[in-house]
Amino acid sequence: MTLAADPRYRVVRPAPEDEDLEVFVFELDAVPEMIDGIAACLTDDEYRRAERLVSDRDRQRFITTRGLVRHILAARLGIAPARIEFEYGPQGKPILSSRMPAGDLHFSVSRSEDAAAVALSTNREVGVDIEAVRPVPEADQIASLCFSASEHDTYLALRTEERLTGFLQRWTRLEAISKAEGCGLGQPISSNERDWSVHAFIPSPGYIGTVVVQKRLEDPHDGIGTKNPGAPRWPCGEGREGLGGRRPAAVQRASGRADA
């Protein structure tokens, strides 16, 4: 399979200054014969994960995403997709196995409805999150729990017709940083948000995305020595668990998008 020849595939470069950062965007509802070709490289464990999904469409999208990730990484490493091996962090973040000839290749995956994004970076951690633009009834509640005080104020100041886009822009940034950290929801973040270069992008019409990449050592930390207005009130830490030690249902539902 040649990815570049498929019209469902494109490369986004959201930050020309970050030469080692690229994002691959795909439409997932492929024809059955294409899925078979992509999925031939999956392991038995990956098929078992797919089988645990309830709907045929979700299983198909998971299989397609996982196969595409393997093909992208294999092309970069010069090996067959079936030879790609993954390891997983404490919160389930996939990374290339230490047995892979990967050098310092980092990747992150996000999937929402019919779109998937795979971000690659050399030498630096990376995180990506995409969301379909659709109503989020509990957006105001989630914003009050998860956004920093200053961001919450600017969010509330938006006109009604701007609220959904404003919410998703902020939410995808928080999720991308959490995924780059590999901390998972409800776990403490180990770095400051100023440690990341943040880039918004449009994966496809009707979607919003954010990709973050670790700043180089020589990069300046904006606002160092001052209060960081972008720091989330509940990035991945205790606050996201909510009152009584439980994560608020609104946050749980909002963060329940499927990643490969």
Secondary structure as UniProt FT lines:
FT   HELIX           3..5
FT   TURN            7..8
FT   STRAND          9..12
FT   TURN            16..17
FT   TURN            19..20
FT   STRAND          21..27
FT   HELIX           32..39
FT   TURN            40..41
FT   HELIX           44..51
FT   HELIX           56..77
FT   HELIX           81..83
FT   STRAND          86..88
FT   TURN            90..91
FT   STRAND          94..96
FT   TURN            98..99
FT   TURN            103..104
FT   STRAND          105..112
FT   TURN            113..114
FT   STRAND          115..122
FT   STRAND          126..132
FT   TURN            137..138
FT   HELIX           139..146
FT   HELIX           149..156
FT   HELIX           160..162
FT   HELIX           163..181
FT   TURN            185..186
FT   HELIX           193..195
FT   STRAND          196..201
FT   TURN            205..206
FT   STRAND          207..214
FT   TURN            217..218
FT   TURN            222..225
FT   TURN            229..230
FT   HELIX           238..241
FT   HELIX           243..245
FT   HELIX           249..254
//
